[in-house]
């Protein structure tokens, strides 16, 4: 009985861990896409000075 309890707790922990990692990666990708878009918009504007 204790083994089943521990297994369920561990599986729940691993699911939460995987969900957190997925959210972290999605947030990083969103920030990187915004940064790339910002760089693309600045291509020639700084060299004209």
N, C-alpha and C positions, 0 to 999 in steps of 0.2 A: 504494500500500500504506500509506503513512504517513497519507493522508487517511482511510482506513477506520479506522485505529487511533485517530486523533484524534476522529473522529466517534463511535466507540463510547465512548471515554472521556468525551466531552462529554455524550452521551446518558445514560450511567451517572451522571454528576455531576448532571444535571438531574433524574433520577429520585430520587436521594438528597435533593436540595434540596426537591423537591415532597413527599416523604415526611416530611421534617423539618418543613416548613411545616404539613402536615396534622396532625402530632402536636402542634405548638405550638398550633394553633387548637383542637384537641380538648381540650387541657389547659386553655386559657383558658376554653372553654365550660364545662368541668366546674367550674372555680373560680367562674365567674360564677353558675352554677346553684346552687352551694352557698351563695354569698353571698345570692342572692335568697331562698332557702329560709330562711336565718338571719334576714333582714329580715322575712319574712312571719311568722315565729314571734315577733318582738318588737313586733308592731303596737301593742298597747295596754298592754303591761306596764310601760313606762317612764313613761307619763303618769299612772299611778295614785298615784305617790308623794305 
